[in-house]
Amino acid sequence: MADRYFRRHLHLGWWTLLAAVALGLGLALLRLFDVETYQHPAHETRRLMWTLAHVHGAVLGLLHILFGVSLPLAPSLAPPSLRLPSRALTAAGLLLPVGFFLGGVATFAGDPGLGIVGVPVGAVCLLVAVVATARGQ
């Protein structure tokens, strides 16, 4: 059973990390070529949201890898049921970076777009995953 979660989170982690690195490269190119819709001071919210999407994606990718690798390395610390922390971490890994990214796609007078609603939901999912793993549940 743990082997399935091990493989799932390693794959999710590396694919999430790839997406975050690609987004970071894209942001660097937008800056390099001085793209108006990214660089203009009026789009500060967009830059912030997309930077947060990049960073949260990278960190969550690493958390997936860490979660997956920790299962066979410390089986006595793994929760008896991996279903809750696995699903919560998976949801957080999607909702946080995508919520930040979508929040920057369309901004309204300095406020993020509607996609930002995924961020607090993703944060709660991440909290659930961390608590469930730490408590061994």
N, C-alpha and C positions, 0 to 999 in steps of 0.2 A: 504494500500500500504506500509506504513512504517513498519507495522508488518512483512511483508514478508522479508524486508531488515534486520529488527531486528533479526529475526530467522536465516537468512542466515549468517550474520556476526558473530553471537554468535557461530554457528556451525563451520564456517571456522576458527574462532579464536581459539576455543578449539582444533580442529584437527591440526591446524598449531602448536600450542603450544605443543601438544603431540609429533608431529614429531620432533620439535626442542629439546625437552627434551630427546627423544630417541636418537637423534644424539649426544647430549651432553654426554649421558651415554656411547654410543659407542666410542666416542673420549676418555673418561676417561678410558675405558677398553683397548683401544689401547695403552694408556700411561702406564696403570698398568702392562700390559703384555709385555711392551717394544717391540712392533711390529716394525720390521725393516723398513717397507715401510711407517711408520708414524713417528717414532722417529729419524731416521738417520738424521744427519745435512744436508745432500743433499736434504732432503724432506721438508725443511723449508717452501717453498711456499705452499705445500700441507697442512701442519698444519695450516698455516695462512688462506688459502681459506676455509678449513673445519671449522675452528673456526669462521670465519666471516659468514659462512652459518648458523651455530648454533645460533649465536647472532642475526643475522638479522631475522631468522625464529621466534625466541622467541619474539623479539620486534614487528614484524608484526602480530604475533598471538595476542599479547596484544592490538595492534592498532585495529584489527578487533573487538575484544571484546569491546573496548572503543567506537568505532564507533557505534556498534550495541546497546550498552546500552545507549548511548547518545541520540539516536533517540526518545525513549519514555520519557526520563527524561527532555529533553529540546526541545520539538517539535517546538517551535518558532525559534530556532536556526538552525533547520534542513533545508537543501536546498529544494526548491520547488520540484525539480526533483532529486531523489537520484540515478538515473541511472548512471550518469557520475562518481561521487565519488565512488560509489559501484564497478563499473567495474574497475576503475583505481586502487583502493585499492586491489581488487582481483588479478589483473594482477601483481601488485607490490609484493603481498604476495607469488606469485609463482616464478616470475622471479628473484627476488633478492636472496633468499636463494638457489634456484636450480642453478642459474648462478654461485654463489660462489662455491657451492659443485662440479658442473661439471668442473669448472675451476681448481679444485684441483685433479680431477681424473687422468688426464694426464698433467704433467707439462713439459715445454721445457726449459732447461737451466735456471731455476729460474723464468721463466715466466709462468703465468697460462695458462691452456688449452683453447680451443676454446669456451667452455661453458661460459666463463667470459663475452661474448658479451651480455648476458641477463641482466647483472648488470646495465649498463647505461640505458637500456630501462626500466628496473624495477624502477630505480631511478626517471626517468622522470614520470612514471606512479604514483609513490608515491607523487611526487611534484604536479601533476595534482589533485590527490585525496585530498591532504591537502588544496590546493588553492581553489578548488571547494567547499569544505566543509566550509572553513573559510569565503569565500565570500557569502556563502548561495546560490550557483547556482546549 
